[in-house]
Amino acid sequence: MKKCERGEMGTKIAGYRAELRQRADWKEYILANSNLPGPRGNLELAEAVFQEGERDQFLNLIAADSPEIEENTPQAFALFCGVFGIGKLLSAGDRSHLPLLKHYANDRRWRVREAVAMAMQKFGLSDMTALLDEMRGWSKGSWLEQRAVVAGLCEPALLKDPAAVGEVLALLDEITAGLTHARDRKDVNFRTLRQALAYGWSVAAAADLEQGKPAMERWMISPDPDVRWLMRENLKKNRLIRLDKSWVDQWASVLNCV
């Protein structure tokens, strides 16, 4: 993100925070400024809610959820803000809401699942060790829980320490191995996980090529068609091409020959 874009975003967030401070009930304002229906929810407002909000405000937004709330609606955005806010509670040391976050990791609505990943990233920025410990359990859960592991951990800001990168790569390895045993590969949740792995590997590998390249190479020679597909997709990512184009070209050639 360019410096001018970061500055504009910061200005928007500050403005939304000022608006929220003037309101006792935030929900009406959140609904009116959600940007939904539309292609992109108001992420600056969501960040402002995260920064200004407290436990009861987040839980009240979540409590308004119902099976009738559809994806591309202001009500779904309000839920997004509440779920995202759980990351602030986790960062403050309140782990009692982790089961709630896991519940929403399995939600049918992709925006809600994205809020889970963003909440986990906030948690990881404050305590990466604790996040990794929690994610080891999720990595053995449902396809969507495993997808949350990938989406939550494969974030450059979390991957500054080589030891953390190694642990994330190990989790990706375990999750990818699980794909090879899948029976129903047309299952929508299986495919959602596969899509996350199709970018997640490149994020983790780019954070530490010394660990990342051999970890990926193991799967580039896999006979499994879904694994080979997701590895091809990772090799298309500029984050890897910029770091070692010759290595990317070499393995892309191998994968495209089969």
C-alpha positions in Angstrom: 0.0 0.0 0.0 1.3 3.4 -1.0 2.1 6.0 1.7 -0.7 8.4 0.5 -3.2 5.5 0.6 -2.2 4.7 4.1 -2.6 8.3 5.1 -6.1 8.5 3.5 -7.2 5.3 5.3 -5.9 6.6 8.6 -7.8 9.9 8.1 -11.0 7.9 7.4 -10.6 5.7 10.4 -10.0 8.7 12.7 -13.2 10.3 11.3 -15.2 7.2 11.9 -13.8 6.9 15.5 -14.9 10.5 16.2 -18.4 9.7 14.9 -18.7 6.6 17.0 -17.7 8.5 20.2 -20.7 10.7 19.8 -23.1 7.8 19.7 -24.5 5.6 22.5 -25.9 3.0 20.0 -23.5 2.2 17.2 -25.5 -0.3 15.2 -27.6 2.2 13.2 -24.5 4.1 12.2 -22.7 0.9 11.2 -25.6 -0.3 9.1 -26.0 3.1 7.4 -22.3 3.2 6.5 -21.5 -0.4 5.7 -21.1 0.1 1.9 -23.2 -3.0 1.5 -24.7 -4.2 -0.7 -21.7 -3.7 -2.9 -18.3 -5.2 -3.8 -16.4 -4.0 -0.6 -17.5 -3.5 2.9 -16.4 -0.4 4.8 -13.1 -1.8 6.2 -12.1 1.6 7.6 -15.3 1.7 9.6 -14.7 -1.8 10.8 -11.2 -0.8 12.0 -12.7 2.2 13.8 -15.2 -0.1 15.5 -12.3 -2.4 16.5 -10.3 0.5 17.9 -13.1 2.2 19.8 -15.2 -0.8 20.8 -15.4 -2.8 24.0 -16.6 -6.3 24.9 -20.3 -5.5 25.2 -20.5 -3.6 22.0 -18.8 -6.4 20.0 -21.0 -9.1 21.6 -24.2 -7.0 21.0 -23.4 -6.8 17.3 -22.8 -10.6 17.3 -26.0 -11.3 19.2 -28.1 -9.7 16.4 -27.0 -12.5 14.1 -29.7 -14.7 12.6 -29.9 -17.4 9.9 -31.9 -14.9 7.7 -28.9 -12.5 7.4 -27.4 -12.8 4.0 -23.9 -12.2 2.8 -24.0 -8.8 1.0 -26.1 -6.9 3.5 -25.6 -4.1 6.1 -26.6 -6.6 8.8 -23.8 -9.0 7.7 -21.3 -6.1 8.0 -22.5 -5.4 11.5 -21.8 -9.0 12.4 -18.4 -8.7 10.7 -17.5 -5.8 13.0 -18.5 -7.8 16.0 -16.6 -10.9 15.1 -13.6 -8.8 14.1 -13.8 -7.1 17.5 -13.2 -10.5 19.2 -9.6 -10.1 18.2 -9.3 -7.1 20.5 -10.6 -9.1 23.4 -8.1 -11.9 22.7 -5.3 -9.4 22.4 -6.2 -8.1 25.9 -5.8 -11.7 27.3 -9.5 -12.8 27.3 -9.4 -16.2 25.7 -12.9 -17.1 26.7 -14.3 -16.1 23.3 -12.1 -18.5 21.2 -15.0 -21.0 20.9 -17.2 -18.3 19.5 -14.5 -17.4 17.0 -14.2 -21.1 16.0 -18.0 -21.2 15.5 -17.9 -18.3 13.1 -14.9 -19.9 11.3 -17.4 -22.4 10.0 -20.0 -19.8 8.9 -21.5 -20.0 5.4 -20.8 -16.3 4.8 -17.4 -15.6 3.4 -17.3 -12.1 4.9 -17.9 -13.5 8.4 -15.1 -16.0 7.9 -12.8 -13.2 6.8 -13.6 -11.3 10.1 -12.4 -14.4 11.9 -9.1 -14.4 10.1 -8.7 -10.7 10.7 -9.5 -11.2 14.4 -6.8 -13.9 14.6 -4.3 -11.6 13.0 -4.9 -9.0 15.6 -4.4 -11.6 18.2 -1.2 -12.8 16.6 0.2 -9.3 16.5 -0.1 -9.2 20.3 0.8 -12.8 21.1 1.9 -15.0 18.2 2.9 -17.9 20.5 -0.7 -18.1 21.9 -2.2 -17.8 18.4 0.0 -20.6 17.1 -0.9 -22.8 20.1 -4.6 -22.3 19.3 -4.2 -22.9 15.6 -2.6 -26.3 16.2 -6.0 -27.5 17.4 -7.9 -25.8 14.6 -5.6 -27.4 12.1 -7.2 -30.8 13.0 -10.8 -29.5 12.7 -13.2 -29.0 9.8 -12.2 -27.9 6.3 -13.3 -24.3 7.2 -11.5 -24.3 10.5 -8.3 -25.4 8.6 -9.1 -22.6 6.1 -9.1 -20.1 9.1 -5.7 -21.3 10.1 -4.3 -20.6 6.7 -6.1 -17.2 6.3 -5.2 -16.2 9.8 -1.5 -17.1 9.9 -0.5 -16.4 6.3 -0.2 -12.6 6.9 3.2 -11.0 6.3 3.0 -8.8 9.5 2.9 -12.0 11.5 5.8 -13.7 9.8 8.8 -11.7 10.9 10.4 -14.3 13.1 12.0 -17.4 11.4 10.8 -19.6 14.2 7.2 -18.5 13.7 7.6 -19.0 9.9 8.8 -22.5 10.5 5.7 -23.3 12.7 3.4 -21.9 10.1 5.0 -23.9 7.3 4.6 -27.0 9.5 0.9 -26.3 9.9 0.5 -25.7 6.1 2.3 -29.0 5.5 -0.1 -30.8 7.8 -3.2 -29.3 6.3 -2.0 -30.0 2.8 -1.3 -33.6 3.7 -4.9 -33.8 4.8 -6.2 -32.7 1.4 -4.7 -35.8 -0.2 -7.0 -38.0 1.9 -10.2 -36.1 1.0 -13.0 -38.2 -0.6 -15.5 -35.6 -1.7 -13.4 -33.1 -3.5 -16.4 -31.2 -4.9 -17.4 -30.3 -1.4 -17.6 -26.5 -1.3 -15.7 -26.3 2.0 -12.9 -28.4 0.7 -12.6 -26.1 -2.3 -12.6 -23.1 0.0 -9.7 -24.5 1.9 -7.9 -25.4 -1.3 -8.3 -21.8 -2.5 -6.7 -20.5 0.7 -3.8 -22.8 0.4 -3.4 -21.6 -3.2 -2.1 -18.3 -1.9 -1.1 -19.1 1.7 1.9 -21.2 0.9 3.5 -18.3 -1.1 3.0 -15.8 1.8 4.7 -18.1 4.3 7.5 -19.1 1.9 8.2 -15.5 0.9 8.7 -14.6 4.5 11.7 -17.0 4.7 12.8 -18.6 1.4 15.4 -20.7 3.1 12.7 -22.6 4.9 9.9 -22.0 2.4 11.4 -23.3 -0.8 12.1 -26.9 0.4 8.8 -27.0 2.2 7.0 -26.2 -1.1 9.2 -28.4 -3.2 8.0 -31.4 -1.3 4.5 -30.8 -2.6 5.4 -29.8 -6.1 6.3 -33.4 -6.8 3.0 -34.7 -5.3 0.9 -36.9 -7.5 -2.2 -35.4 -6.1 -4.0 -33.2 -8.7 -5.4 -30.7 -6.2 -2.1 -30.2 -4.5 -0.3 -29.7 -7.8 -3.0 -27.2 -8.8 -2.6 -25.1 -5.6 1.2 -25.2 -5.9 1.0 -23.9 -9.5 -1.3 -21.1 -8.2 1.3 -20.1 -5.5 4.0 -19.9 -8.1 2.0 -17.3 -10.0 2.2 -14.9 -7.1 4.5 -11.9 -7.5 5.7 -12.1 -4.0 7.7 -15.2 -4.9 8.6 -14.1 -8.5 10.2 -11.0 -7.1 12.3 -12.9 -4.7 13.5 -15.8 -6.9 12.2 -15.8 -10.4 14.6 -18.6 -11.6 13.4 -20.9 -8.9 9.8 -20.1 -9.7 10.3 -20.7 -13.4 12.1 -24.0 -12.8 9.2 -25.4 -10.7 6.5 -23.9 -12.8 8.0 -25.8 -15.7 8.0 -29.0 -13.7 4.4 -28.6 -12.7 3.2 -27.6 -16.1 4.7 -30.7 -17.7 2.4 -33.1 -15.8 
